[in-house]
Amino acid sequence: MNEKKTSDPSANDPHLPGVGRIAGIDFGTVRIGVSITDPNQILASPHDNYDRSSPAQDLVYFQNLASQESIVGWVVGLPIHTDGNESQKSGEAREFGRWLSGGTGLPVAFFDERYTSSFANEILKSGNLSRKKKKKRLDMIASQIMLSAFLESSRNSSSHDLAD
């Protein structure tokens, strides 16, 4: 497995605009969780779970999302091992981020998404939802948690891990 120590994936990107809506992406090969900030980048809210289709249809989805929601940048979650090393999935998320930036013309930053699915599961356990409804919401809640952490971190940091 080609793992590498990540350059701080929790660092923020000075190339993402400081004002305007940012979309958080919980990357998956089957489903993608999406969350979006308010224009002042104070709060992140769950937005959607997108079931992937084909690259062409996926691109149309993200281009439409960017246009309809006035997105100014993307934050793609990086699945990092607990020891700080990147995984094979991290590489796939980075590749997706480069594809997303190229297809939408918007900047992409990466952020450590360790434990977001676990936190999302805990949140969903407290609700009175069926297993099916929990599964449907899991990825967008994980995306919201990751994007919220990114926003908090951006208030305390000035460097970002960008798509190259």
DSSP file with accessible surface (Angstrom, degrees, kcal/mol):
  #  RESIDUE AA STRUCTURE BP1 BP2  ACC     N-H-->O    O-->H-N    N-H-->O    O-->H-N    TCO  KAPPA ALPHA  PHI   PSI    X-CA   Y-CA   Z-CA
    1    1 A M              0   0  161      0, 0.0     2,-1.4     0, 0.0    86,-0.0   0.000 360.0 360.0 360.0 135.1    0.0    0.0    0.0
    2    2 A N        +     0   0  157      2,-0.0     2,-0.3     0, 0.0    89,-0.1  -0.663 360.0 164.4 -92.0  88.2    1.4    3.4   -0.9
    3    3 A E        -     0   0   71     -2,-1.4     2,-0.3    87,-0.0    84,-0.1  -0.790  12.7-175.0-104.9 149.0    0.9    5.4    2.2
    4    4 A K        -     0   0  117     -2,-0.3    82,-3.5    82,-0.3     2,-0.4  -0.970  34.9-101.3-138.2 155.9    2.5    8.7    3.0
    5    5 A K  B     -A   85   0A 138     -2,-0.3    80,-0.2    80,-0.2     2,-0.2  -0.606  48.8-125.2 -72.1 129.8    2.6   11.0    6.0
    6    6 A T        -     0   0   19     78,-1.5     2,-0.4    -2,-0.4    -1,-0.1  -0.525   8.7-120.9 -80.4 144.7    0.2   13.7    5.2
    7    7 A S  S    S-     0   0   74     -2,-0.2     4,-0.1     1,-0.2   154,-0.0  -0.702  72.9 -60.9 -74.4 140.6    1.1   17.4    5.2
    8    8 A D    >   -     0   0   90     -2,-0.4     3,-1.5     1,-0.2    -1,-0.2   0.150  58.9-172.6 -34.0  96.3   -1.3   18.8    7.8
    9    9 A P  T 3  S+     0   0    5      0, 0.0   103,-0.3     0, 0.0    -1,-0.2   0.602  81.2  61.9 -73.5  -6.7   -4.7   17.9    6.2
   10   10 A S  T 3  S+     0   0   40    101,-0.3     2,-0.1   150,-0.1    -2,-0.1   0.475  81.1 107.2 -95.4  -0.2   -6.5   19.9    8.9
   11   11 A A  S <  S-     0   0    2     -3,-1.5   150,-0.8    -4,-0.1     2,-0.2  -0.441  70.4-118.0 -77.3 153.2   -4.8   23.1    7.9
   12   12 A N        -     0   0    5    147,-0.3   150,-0.1   141,-0.2    -1,-0.1  -0.533  18.0-120.0 -94.2 161.5   -6.8   25.8    6.1
   13   13 A D    >   -     0   0    7     -2,-0.2     3,-1.5     1,-0.1   146,-0.1  -0.840   8.5-161.3-106.9 117.3   -6.4   27.2    2.7
   14   14 A P  T 3  S+     0   0   93      0, 0.0    -1,-0.1     0, 0.0     4,-0.1   0.666  92.4  66.5 -68.2 -11.5   -5.7   30.9    2.2
   15   15 A H  T 3  S+     0   0  131      2,-0.1     3,-0.0    93,-0.1    94,-0.0   0.598  79.5  89.5 -86.2 -11.5   -6.8   30.3   -1.5
   16   16 A L  S <  S-     0   0   12     -3,-1.5    57,-0.1     1,-0.1     6,-0.0  -0.724  95.7-103.8 -79.3 133.5  -10.4   29.5   -0.5
   17   17 A P        -     0   0   50      0, 0.0    55,-0.1     0, 0.0    -2,-0.1  -0.268  19.5-137.5 -57.3 143.4  -12.3   32.7   -0.5
   18   18 A G  S    S+     0   0   58     -4,-0.1     2,-0.4     1,-0.1    -2,-0.0   0.589  89.2  45.3 -79.0 -11.1  -13.0   34.0    3.1
   19   19 A V  S    S+     0   0  102      2,-0.1    21,-0.2    53,-0.0     2,-0.1  -0.989  89.0  54.9-133.2 142.7  -16.5   35.0    2.2
   20   20 A G  S    S-     0   0   13     19,-3.8     2,-0.3    -2,-0.4    51,-0.1  -0.357  89.9 -53.5 116.8 161.7  -19.1   32.9    0.2
   21   21 A R  E     -b   71   0B  64     49,-0.8    51,-3.3    48,-0.2    52,-0.7  -0.525  47.0-162.6 -77.1 132.1  -20.5   29.4    0.6
   22   22 A I  E     -b   73   0B   1     16,-0.3    15,-2.4    -2,-0.3     2,-0.5  -0.917   9.5-142.8-111.4 139.5  -18.2   26.5    0.9
   23   23 A A  E     -bC  74  36B   0     50,-2.2    52,-2.6    -2,-0.4     2,-0.4  -0.880   8.5-147.1-104.1 132.4  -19.3   22.9    0.3
   24   24 A G  E     -bC  75  35B   0     11,-2.6    11,-1.9    -2,-0.5     2,-0.5  -0.807  11.7-154.4 -95.5 139.7  -17.9   20.1    2.3
   25   25 A I  E     -bC  76  34B   0     50,-3.0    52,-2.8    -2,-0.4     2,-1.0  -0.962  14.6-164.0-122.2 118.4  -17.6   16.7    0.7
   26   26 A D  E     - C   0  33B   7      7,-2.8     7,-1.9    -2,-0.5   117,-0.1  -0.857  35.0-142.0 -94.9  95.0  -17.6   13.4    2.5
   27   27 A F        +     0   0   24     -2,-1.0     2,-0.3    50,-0.3     5,-0.1  -0.344  32.4 159.5 -67.9 136.6  -16.1   11.4   -0.4
   28   28 A G        -     0   0   18     -2,-0.1    24,-0.1    64,-0.1    -2,-0.0  -0.978  45.2-128.3-149.1 156.6  -17.2    7.9   -1.1
   29   29 A T  S    S+     0   0   77     -2,-0.3     3,-0.1     1,-0.1    -1,-0.1   0.742 111.7  23.9 -78.8 -20.1  -17.1    5.7   -4.2
   30   30 A V  S    S+     0   0  100      1,-0.4    22,-2.5    21,-0.1     2,-0.3   0.774 132.5  18.5-107.7 -44.0  -20.9    5.0   -4.0
   31   31 A R  E     - D   0  51B  59     20,-0.2     2,-0.5    -5,-0.0    -1,-0.4  -0.977  60.3-154.6-135.8 145.3  -22.3    7.9   -2.1
   32   32 A I  E     - D   0  50B   0     18,-2.9    18,-3.4    -2,-0.3     2,-0.4  -0.980  11.8-144.6-123.2 125.1  -21.1   11.4   -1.4
   33   33 A G  E     -CD  26  49B   0     -7,-1.9    -7,-2.8    -2,-0.5     2,-0.4  -0.718  19.0-163.3 -86.5 137.3  -22.2   13.5    1.6
   34   34 A V  E     +CD  25  48B   0     14,-3.1    13,-2.7    -2,-0.4    14,-1.9  -0.980  13.5 173.3-126.8 133.1  -22.5   17.2    1.0
   35   35 A S  E     -CD  24  46B   0    -11,-1.9   -11,-2.6    -2,-0.4     2,-0.4  -0.914  13.6-154.3-129.6 160.4  -22.8   20.0    3.5
   36   36 A I  E     -CD  23  45B   3      9,-2.5     9,-2.4    -2,-0.3   -13,-0.2  -0.997   7.2-136.3-139.5 142.5  -22.7   23.8    2.8
   37   37 A T  E     - D   0  44B   1    -15,-2.4     7,-0.2    -2,-0.4   -16,-0.0  -0.441  30.2-102.9 -86.6 167.9  -21.8   26.8    4.8
   38   38 A D    >   -     0   0   40      5,-1.5     3,-2.1    -2,-0.1   -16,-0.3  -0.359  47.4 -94.5 -76.5 167.9  -23.6   30.1    5.1
   39   39 A P  T 3  S+     0   0   71      0, 0.0   -19,-3.8     0, 0.0    -1,-0.1   0.791 127.8  52.2 -59.9 -26.3  -22.1   33.0    3.0
   40   40 A N  T 3  S-     0   0  107    -21,-0.2   -19,-0.1     3,-0.1    -3,-0.0   0.389 109.0-125.3 -89.6   2.1  -20.2   34.2    6.1
   41   41 A Q  S <  S+     0   0   25     -3,-2.1     3,-0.1     2,-0.2   -20,-0.0   0.860  75.7 119.3  56.0  45.2  -18.7   30.7    6.6
   42   42 A I        +     0   0   98      1,-0.3     2,-0.4   110,-0.0    -1,-0.1   0.826  69.7  31.6-101.5 -44.8  -19.8   30.6   10.2
   43   43 A L        -     0   0  118    108,-0.0    -5,-1.5     2,-0.0     2,-0.4  -0.906  62.9-150.9-120.4 146.0  -22.1   27.5   10.2
   44   44 A A  E     -D   37   0B   7     -2,-0.4    -7,-0.2    -7,-0.2   -21,-0.1  -0.938  16.5-170.8-111.8 137.0  -22.2   24.3    8.2
   45   45 A S  E     -D   36   0B  65     -9,-2.4    -9,-2.5    -2,-0.4     2,-0.0  -0.962  30.2-104.9-126.1 144.0  -25.4   22.6    7.5
   46   46 A P  E     +D   35   0B  53      0, 0.0   -11,-0.3     0, 0.0    95,-0.1  -0.386  41.3 171.1 -63.1 142.9  -26.1   19.2    6.0
   47   47 A H  E     -     0   0B  71    -13,-2.7     2,-0.3     1,-0.4   -12,-0.2   0.724  45.9 -28.4-120.1 -52.1  -27.3   19.5    2.4
   48   48 A D  E     -D   34   0B  56    -14,-1.9   -14,-3.1    92,-0.1     2,-0.5  -0.994  35.8-128.2-165.0 157.0  -27.5   16.2    0.5
   49   49 A N  E     -D   33   0B  20     -2,-0.3     2,-0.6   -16,-0.2   -16,-0.2  -0.997  32.0-156.9-111.8 122.6  -26.3   12.7    0.0
   50   50 A Y  E     -D   32   0B  29    -18,-3.4   -18,-2.9    -2,-0.5     2,-0.7  -0.898   7.3-145.5-105.8 123.0  -25.5   12.2   -3.7
   51   51 A D  E     -D   31   0B 102     -2,-0.6   -20,-0.2   -20,-0.2   -21,-0.1  -0.798  29.3-122.2 -86.1 118.4  -25.5    8.7   -5.1
   52   52 A R        +     0   0   71    -22,-2.5    -1,-0.0    -2,-0.7   -23,-0.0  -0.239  39.0 165.3 -64.2 150.3  -22.7    8.5   -7.7
   53   53 A S        -     0   0   73      1,-0.4    -1,-0.1     2,-0.0     3,-0.0   0.473  56.3 -25.2-126.2 -91.7  -23.6    7.6  -11.2
   54   54 A S     >  -     0   0   42      1,-0.1     4,-3.3     0, 0.0    -1,-0.4  -0.894  62.4-106.0-126.7 160.0  -21.1    8.3  -14.0
   55   55 A P  H  > S+     0   0   91      0, 0.0     4,-2.4     0, 0.0     5,-0.2   0.898 121.4  49.7 -54.2 -39.9  -18.3   10.8  -14.2
   56   56 A A  H  > S+     0   0   69      2,-0.2     4,-1.9     1,-0.2     5,-0.1   0.934 114.9  42.1 -66.0 -45.8  -20.3   12.9  -16.6
   57   57 A Q  H  > S+     0   0  111      2,-0.2     4,-2.2     1,-0.2    -1,-0.2   0.878 113.1  54.0 -69.7 -36.2  -23.5   12.9  -14.5
   58   58 A D  H  X S+     0   0    4     -4,-3.3     4,-2.4     2,-0.2     5,-0.2   0.925 108.2  50.4 -61.3 -43.1  -21.5   13.4  -11.3
   59   59 A L  H  X S+     0   0   39     -4,-2.4     4,-2.9    -5,-0.3     5,-0.2   0.915 108.0  51.8 -63.3 -41.8  -19.9   16.5  -12.9
   60   60 A V  H  X S+     0   0   73     -4,-1.9     4,-2.7     1,-0.2     5,-0.2   0.927 109.1  52.0 -59.8 -42.6  -23.3   17.9  -13.9
   61   61 A Y  H  X S+     0   0   42     -4,-2.2     4,-2.6     1,-0.2    -2,-0.2   0.948 113.7  41.9 -58.0 -50.8  -24.5   17.4  -10.3
   62   62 A F  H  X S+     0   0    0     -4,-2.4     4,-2.5     2,-0.2    -2,-0.2   0.872 114.0  51.4 -70.6 -34.4  -21.5   19.3   -8.8
   63   63 A Q  H  X S+     0   0   84     -4,-2.9     4,-2.2    -5,-0.2    -1,-0.2   0.932 113.3  45.6 -65.5 -43.4  -21.6   22.1  -11.5
   64   64 A N  H  X S+     0   0   80     -4,-2.7     4,-3.4    -5,-0.2     5,-0.3   0.906 112.2  51.5 -64.5 -42.2  -25.3   22.6  -10.8
   65   65 A L  H  X S+     0   0    6     -4,-2.6     4,-2.4    -5,-0.2     6,-0.3   0.944 110.3  48.7 -59.2 -47.1  -24.7   22.5   -7.0
   66   66 A A  H  <>S+     0   0   13     -4,-2.5     5,-1.9     1,-0.2     4,-0.5   0.916 117.2  42.1 -60.1 -42.3  -22.0   25.2   -7.4
   67   67 A S  H ><5S+     0   0   93     -4,-2.2     3,-0.8     3,-0.2    -2,-0.2   0.956 117.4  43.9 -70.8 -50.8  -24.2   27.3   -9.5
   68   68 A Q  H 3<5S+     0   0  140     -4,-3.4    -2,-0.2     1,-0.2    -1,-0.2   0.834 122.8  37.1 -66.4 -33.7  -27.5   27.0   -7.6
   69   69 A E  T 3<5S-     0   0   45     -4,-2.4    -1,-0.2    -5,-0.3    -2,-0.2   0.333 105.6-121.6-102.6   6.1  -25.9   27.4   -4.1
   70   70 A S  T < 5 -     0   0   85     -3,-0.8   -49,-0.8    -4,-0.5    -3,-0.2   0.907  41.2-171.2  53.6  48.6  -23.3   30.0   -5.1
   71   71 A I  E   < -b   21   0B  11     -5,-1.9   -49,-0.2    -6,-0.3    -1,-0.2  -0.484  19.8-176.1 -72.7 137.0  -20.4   27.8   -4.0
   72   72 A V  E     -     0   0B  40    -51,-3.3     2,-0.3     1,-0.3   -50,-0.2   0.472  65.5  -7.4-111.0  -6.9  -17.0   29.5   -3.9
   73   73 A G  E     -b   22   0B   0    -52,-0.7   -50,-2.2    33,-0.2     2,-0.4  -0.967  61.3-121.0-177.9 166.2  -14.9   26.5   -3.0
   74   74 A W  E     -be  23 108B   0     33,-2.4    35,-2.4    -2,-0.3     2,-0.5  -0.925   6.1-159.0-121.7 146.4  -14.8   22.9   -1.9
   75   75 A V  E     -be  24 109B   0    -52,-2.6   -50,-3.0    -2,-0.4     2,-0.5  -0.983  15.8-162.7-123.2 115.2  -13.4   21.1    1.2
   76   76 A V  E     -be  25 110B   0     33,-2.9    35,-1.9    -2,-0.5     2,-0.2  -0.868  19.3-124.0-101.2 127.9  -12.9   17.4    0.6
   77   77 A G  E     - e   0 111B   0    -52,-2.8   -50,-0.3    -2,-0.5    35,-0.2  -0.475  18.7-148.1 -71.5 136.1  -12.5   15.1    3.6
   78   78 A L  E     - e   0 112B   0     33,-3.1    35,-2.5    -2,-0.2     2,-1.0  -0.937  10.6-136.6-105.6 121.3   -9.3   13.0    3.7
   79   79 A P        -     0   0   31      0, 0.0     8,-1.0     0, 0.0     2,-0.4  -0.661  33.2-177.2 -77.2 104.3   -9.6    9.6    5.4
   80   80 A I  B     -G   86   0C  11     -2,-1.0     6,-0.2     6,-0.2     5,-0.1  -0.846  26.5-115.7-105.9 139.6   -6.4    9.6    7.5
   81   81 A H    >   -     0   0   70      4,-2.9     3,-2.3    -2,-0.4    33,-0.1  -0.317  33.9-106.4 -65.1 159.2   -5.2    6.7    9.6
   82   82 A T  T 3  S+     0   0  104      1,-0.3    -1,-0.1     2,-0.1    -2,-0.0   0.779 120.9  59.8 -61.1 -24.7   -5.0    7.3   13.4
   83   83 A D  T 3  S-     0   0   89      2,-0.1    -1,-0.3     1,-0.1     3,-0.1   0.440 122.5-105.1 -84.4   3.4   -1.2    7.5   13.1
   84   84 A G  S <  S+     0   0   10     -3,-2.3   -78,-1.5     1,-0.3     2,-0.2   0.394  78.8 130.3  92.3  -3.6   -1.4   10.4   10.6
   85   85 A N  B     -A    5   0A  40    -80,-0.2    -4,-2.9     1,-0.1    -1,-0.3  -0.576  58.8-116.5 -83.6 148.1   -0.6    8.4    7.5
   86   86 A E  B     -G   80   0C   6    -82,-3.5   -82,-0.3    -2,-0.2    -6,-0.2  -0.513  27.9-145.0 -80.1 153.0   -2.8    8.7    4.4
   87   87 A S     >  -     0   0   17     -8,-1.0     4,-1.5    -2,-0.2     3,-0.2  -0.473  33.3 -94.6-106.0 178.9   -4.6    5.6    3.2
   88   88 A Q  H  > S+     0   0  122      1,-0.2     4,-1.9     2,-0.2     5,-0.1   0.902 128.5  55.8 -60.7 -38.7   -5.5    4.4   -0.3
   89   89 A K  H  > S+     0   0   86      1,-0.2     4,-2.6     2,-0.2    -1,-0.2   0.838 100.1  59.5 -63.6 -31.9   -8.8    6.1    0.2
   90   90 A S  H  > S+     0   0    0    -11,-0.3     4,-2.6     2,-0.2    -1,-0.2   0.927 105.0  49.2 -61.1 -44.2   -6.9    9.4    0.9
   91   91 A G  H  X S+     0   0   36     -4,-1.5     4,-2.4     1,-0.2    -2,-0.2   0.900 110.9  49.6 -61.1 -40.2   -5.4    9.1   -2.6
   92   92 A E  H  X S+     0   0   55     -4,-1.9     4,-2.5     2,-0.2    -2,-0.2   0.901 110.8  49.9 -66.3 -39.1   -8.8    8.5   -4.1
   93   93 A A  H  X S+     0   0    0     -4,-2.6     4,-2.5     2,-0.2    -2,-0.2   0.903 110.9  49.6 -65.7 -40.6  -10.2   11.5   -2.2
   94   94 A R  H  X S+     0   0   18     -4,-2.6     4,-2.2     2,-0.2    -2,-0.2   0.916 111.1  49.2 -64.0 -41.9   -7.3   13.7   -3.5
   95   95 A E  H  X S+     0   0  132     -4,-2.4     4,-2.3     1,-0.2    -2,-0.2   0.928 111.3  49.9 -62.3 -42.8   -7.9   12.5   -7.1
   96   96 A F  H  X S+     0   0    9     -4,-2.5     4,-3.2     1,-0.2    -2,-0.2   0.919 108.6  53.1 -60.8 -43.3  -11.6   13.3   -6.7
   97   97 A G  H  X S+     0   0    0     -4,-2.5     4,-2.6     2,-0.2    -1,-0.2   0.901 109.0  48.1 -60.5 -42.2  -10.7   16.8   -5.4
   98   98 A R  H  X S+     0   0   96     -4,-2.2     4,-2.5     2,-0.2    -1,-0.2   0.915 113.4  48.2 -63.7 -42.1   -8.5   17.5   -8.4
   99   99 A W  H  X S+     0   0   81     -4,-2.3     4,-2.5     2,-0.2    -2,-0.2   0.928 112.2  49.4 -61.9 -44.9  -11.3   16.2  -10.7
  100  100 A L  H  X S+     0   0    0     -4,-3.2     4,-1.8     2,-0.2     6,-0.4   0.920 112.3  47.0 -63.4 -44.2  -13.8   18.4   -8.8
  101  101 A S  H  X S+     0   0   33     -4,-2.6     4,-2.4     1,-0.2     5,-0.4   0.935 114.2  47.6 -63.8 -45.1  -11.7   21.5   -9.0
  102  102 A G  H  < S+     0   0   68     -4,-2.5    -2,-0.2     1,-0.2    -1,-0.2   0.882 114.9  45.8 -63.1 -38.0  -11.0   20.9  -12.7
  103  103 A G  H  < S+     0   0   22     -4,-2.5    -1,-0.2    -5,-0.2    -2,-0.2   0.755 124.9  29.4 -80.1 -23.8  -14.6   20.3  -13.5
  104  104 A T  H  < S-     0   0   30     -4,-1.8    -2,-0.2     2,-0.2    -1,-0.2   0.582  95.0-129.2-110.6 -14.8  -16.1   23.3  -11.6
  105  105 A G     <  +     0   0   65     -4,-2.4    -3,-0.1     1,-0.3    -4,-0.1   0.625  68.2 124.4  74.6  13.4  -13.2   25.8  -11.8
  106  106 A L        -     0   0   34     -6,-0.4    -1,-0.3    -5,-0.4    -2,-0.2  -0.802  66.6-102.5-108.7 149.9  -13.4   26.2   -8.0
  107  107 A P        -     0   0   39      0, 0.0   -33,-2.4     0, 0.0     2,-0.4  -0.316  32.2-153.0 -68.7 151.3  -10.6   25.8   -5.5
  108  108 A V  E     -e   74   0B   2    -35,-0.2    55,-1.7    55,-0.1     2,-0.3  -0.988  10.8-174.2-126.9 134.2  -10.4   22.6   -3.4
  109  109 A A  E     -eF  75 162B   0    -35,-2.4   -33,-2.9    -2,-0.4     2,-0.4  -0.866  18.1-135.2-117.7 158.5   -8.9   22.2    0.1
  110  110 A F  E     -eF  76 161B   0     51,-2.1    51,-0.5    -2,-0.3     2,-0.4  -0.885  18.8-172.1-114.6 148.6   -8.5   18.9    2.0
  111  111 A F  E     -e   77   0B  14    -35,-1.9   -33,-3.1    -2,-0.4  -101,-0.3  -1.000  33.4-101.7-143.5 139.8   -9.3   18.3    5.6
  112  112 A D  E     -e   78   0B  25     -2,-0.4   -35,-0.1  -103,-0.3    38,-0.0  -0.396  32.0-175.3 -60.0 121.1   -8.8   15.4    8.0
  113  113 A E    >   +     0   0   24    -35,-2.5     3,-2.1    -2,-0.2     4,-0.4   0.187  24.0 151.2-107.5  17.5  -12.1   13.6    8.4
  114  114 A R  T 3  S+     0   0   71    -36,-0.3   -33,-0.1     1,-0.3   -36,-0.0  -0.206  73.0   2.1 -51.0 135.0  -11.0   11.1   11.0
  115  115 A Y  T 3> S+     0   0  123      1,-0.1     4,-2.6     3,-0.0    -1,-0.3   0.380  91.2 120.0  72.4  -1.1  -13.8   10.0   13.2
  116  116 A T  H <> S+     0   0    8     -3,-2.1     4,-2.7     1,-0.2     5,-0.2   0.916  76.6  48.7 -63.9 -38.3  -16.5   12.0   11.5
  117  117 A S  H  > S+     0   0   47     -4,-0.4     4,-2.6     2,-0.2    -1,-0.2   0.900 111.4  50.6 -67.0 -36.8  -18.6    8.9   10.6
  118  118 A S  H  > S+     0   0   68      2,-0.2     4,-2.1     1,-0.2    -2,-0.2   0.931 112.4  46.3 -64.1 -44.9  -18.3    7.7   14.2
  119  119 A F  H  X S+     0   0  113     -4,-2.6     4,-2.3     2,-0.2    -2,-0.2   0.913 112.3  50.9 -62.6 -42.5  -19.5   11.1   15.5
  120  120 A A  H  X S+     0   0    0     -4,-2.7     4,-2.7    -5,-0.2    -2,-0.2   0.914 108.3  52.4 -62.5 -41.7  -22.3   11.2   12.9
  121  121 A N  H  X S+     0   0   73     -4,-2.6     4,-2.0     1,-0.2    -1,-0.2   0.910 109.1  50.2 -59.0 -43.2  -23.4    7.7   14.0
  122  122 A E  H  X S+     0   0  114     -4,-2.1     4,-1.1     2,-0.2    -2,-0.2   0.914 111.2  48.4 -62.4 -42.9  -23.5    8.8   17.6
  123  123 A I  H >< S+     0   0   88     -4,-2.3     3,-0.6     1,-0.2     4,-0.5   0.933 112.7  47.8 -62.4 -45.0  -25.6   11.8   16.7
  124  124 A L  H >< S+     0   0   12     -4,-2.7     3,-0.9     1,-0.2     5,-0.4   0.812 102.9  63.0 -69.7 -28.0  -28.0    9.7   14.7
  125  125 A K  H 3< S+     0   0  129     -4,-2.0    -1,-0.2     1,-0.2    -2,-0.2   0.849  97.8  57.6 -62.0 -34.5  -28.3    7.1   17.5
  126  126 A S  T << S+     0   0  104     -4,-1.1    -1,-0.2    -3,-0.6    -2,-0.2   0.682  96.3  79.7 -72.5 -17.2  -29.8    9.8   19.7
  127  127 A G  S <  S-     0   0   32     -3,-0.9     2,-1.3    -4,-0.5     7,-0.0  -0.486  89.1-118.1 -86.9 160.3  -32.6   10.4   17.1
  128  128 A N        +     0   0  171     -2,-0.2     2,-0.3     2,-0.0    -3,-0.1  -0.532  64.9 139.8 -95.7  67.0  -35.6    8.2   16.8
  129  129 A L        -     0   0   45     -2,-1.3    -2,-0.0    -5,-0.4     2,-0.0  -0.845  54.4-112.9-114.6 150.1  -34.9    7.2   13.2
  130  130 A S     >  -     0   0   63     -2,-0.3     4,-2.4     1,-0.1     5,-0.2  -0.284  36.2-107.0 -69.4 162.4  -35.2    3.9   11.4
  131  131 A R  H  > S+     0   0  225      1,-0.2     4,-2.4     2,-0.2     5,-0.2   0.901 121.9  52.9 -57.6 -40.0  -32.0    2.1   10.3
  132  132 A K  H  > S+     0   0  178      1,-0.2     4,-2.0     2,-0.2    -1,-0.2   0.915 109.8  46.8 -64.2 -43.3  -32.7    3.1    6.7
  133  133 A K  H  > S+     0   0  115      2,-0.2     4,-1.5     1,-0.2    -1,-0.2   0.874 111.1  52.6 -68.3 -35.8  -33.2    6.8    7.6
  134  134 A K  H  X S+     0   0   61     -4,-2.4     4,-1.6     2,-0.2     3,-0.2   0.939 109.9  48.2 -63.5 -45.8  -30.0    6.8    9.6
  135  135 A K  H  X S+     0   0  131     -4,-2.4     4,-0.6     1,-0.2     3,-0.2   0.902 109.0  54.6 -61.6 -39.2  -28.0    5.3    6.7
  136  136 A K  H  < S+     0   0  145     -4,-2.0     4,-0.3     1,-0.2    -1,-0.2   0.845 116.4  36.9 -64.1 -32.2  -29.5    7.9    4.4
  137  137 A R  H  X S+     0   0   95     -4,-1.5     4,-2.2    -3,-0.2     5,-0.3   0.632  92.8  89.5 -95.8 -15.4  -28.3   10.8    6.6
  138  138 A L  H  X S+     0   0   31     -4,-1.6     4,-2.7     1,-0.2     5,-0.2   0.901  87.2  46.1 -54.4 -50.8  -25.0    9.5    7.7
  139  139 A D  H  X S+     0   0   21     -4,-0.6     4,-2.3     1,-0.2  -106,-0.2   0.894 113.8  47.1 -66.6 -39.4  -22.7   10.8    5.0
  140  140 A M  H  > S+     0   0   32     -4,-0.3     4,-2.2     2,-0.2    -1,-0.2   0.883 113.1  49.5 -73.2 -30.1  -24.2   14.3    4.9
  141  141 A I  H  X S+     0   0   22     -4,-2.2     4,-2.6     2,-0.2    -2,-0.2   0.925 110.8  50.2 -70.4 -41.3  -24.0   14.6    8.7
  142  142 A A  H  X S+     0   0    0     -4,-2.7     4,-2.5    -5,-0.3    -2,-0.2   0.915 110.7  50.5 -60.4 -40.2  -20.3   13.3    8.5
  143  143 A S  H  X S+     0   0    0     -4,-2.3     4,-2.9    -5,-0.2     5,-0.2   0.911 109.0  51.1 -63.6 -41.4  -19.7   16.0    5.9
  144  144 A Q  H  X S+     0   0   52     -4,-2.2     4,-2.6     2,-0.2    -2,-0.2   0.919 110.3  48.9 -62.8 -43.1  -21.3   18.7    8.2
  145  145 A I  H  X S+     0   0   33     -4,-2.6     4,-2.3     2,-0.2    -2,-0.2   0.934 113.6  46.7 -62.0 -46.0  -19.1   17.6   11.1
  146  146 A M  H  X S+     0   0    1     -4,-2.5     4,-2.4     2,-0.2    -2,-0.2   0.940 113.9  47.1 -62.4 -46.0  -16.0   17.7    8.9
  147  147 A L  H  X S+     0   0    0     -4,-2.9     4,-2.6     1,-0.2    -2,-0.2   0.898 110.7  52.4 -67.2 -37.0  -16.9   21.1    7.4
  148  148 A S  H  X S+     0   0   46     -4,-2.6     4,-2.3    -5,-0.2    -1,-0.2   0.922 110.4  48.1 -62.2 -43.1  -17.7   22.5   10.9
  149  149 A A  H  X S+     0   0   44     -4,-2.3     4,-2.8     2,-0.2    -2,-0.2   0.896 110.2  52.8 -64.6 -39.1  -14.2   21.4   12.1
  150  150 A F  H  X S+     0   0    3     -4,-2.4     4,-2.5     2,-0.2    -2,-0.2   0.932 109.1  49.1 -60.1 -45.9  -12.7   23.0    9.0
  151  151 A L  H  X S+     0   0    2     -4,-2.6     4,-1.0     2,-0.2    -2,-0.2   0.921 112.4  47.8 -61.1 -44.1  -14.4   26.3    9.7
  152  152 A E  H >< S+     0   0  102     -4,-2.3     3,-0.6     1,-0.2     4,-0.5   0.925 113.0  48.4 -62.1 -44.3  -13.2   26.2   13.3
  153  153 A S  H >X S+     0   0   24     -4,-2.8     3,-1.3     1,-0.2     4,-0.6   0.866 104.5  59.8 -65.2 -34.2   -9.7   25.3   12.2
  154  154 A S  H 3< S+     0   0   41     -4,-2.5     3,-0.3     1,-0.3    -1,-0.2   0.770  99.4  57.6 -68.7 -23.0   -9.7   28.1    9.6
  155  155 A R  T << S+     0   0  119     -4,-1.0    -1,-0.3    -3,-0.6    -2,-0.2   0.686 115.7  36.6 -75.0 -17.9  -10.3   30.6   12.4
  156  156 A N  T <4 S+     0   0  122     -3,-1.3     2,-0.3    -4,-0.5    -2,-0.2   0.326 116.6  47.5-115.5   3.9   -7.1   29.4   14.1
  157  157 A S     <  -     0   0   46     -4,-0.6  -144,-0.0    -3,-0.3     3,-0.0  -0.951  49.1-160.0-144.6 165.0   -4.7   28.7   11.1
  158  158 A S        +     0   0  103     -2,-0.3     2,-0.3    -3,-0.0    -4,-0.1   0.299  66.4  80.0-133.3   9.9   -3.5   30.2    7.9
  159  159 A S        -     0   0   64   -146,-0.1     2,-0.3  -145,-0.1  -147,-0.3  -0.920  54.3-166.3-120.1 151.1   -2.2   27.3    5.8
  160  160 A H        -     0   0   31     -2,-0.3     2,-0.8  -149,-0.1  -148,-0.2  -0.927  26.2-126.3-131.7 157.6   -4.1   24.8    3.6
  161  161 A D  E     -F  110   0B  17   -150,-0.8   -51,-2.1   -51,-0.5     2,-0.2  -0.891  42.9-166.2-101.4 103.9   -3.5   21.5    1.9
  162  162 A L  E     -F  109   0B  56     -2,-0.8   -53,-0.2   -53,-0.2     2,-0.2  -0.590  26.8-102.5 -94.8 156.7   -4.7   22.3   -1.7
  163  163 A A              0   0   25    -55,-1.7   -55,-0.1    -2,-0.2    -1,-0.1  -0.522 360.0 360.0 -67.7 136.7   -5.4   20.1   -4.7
  164  164 A D              0   0  153     -2,-0.2    -1,-0.1   -70,-0.1     0, 0.0  -0.541 360.0 360.0-104.9 360.0   -2.5   20.3   -7.0
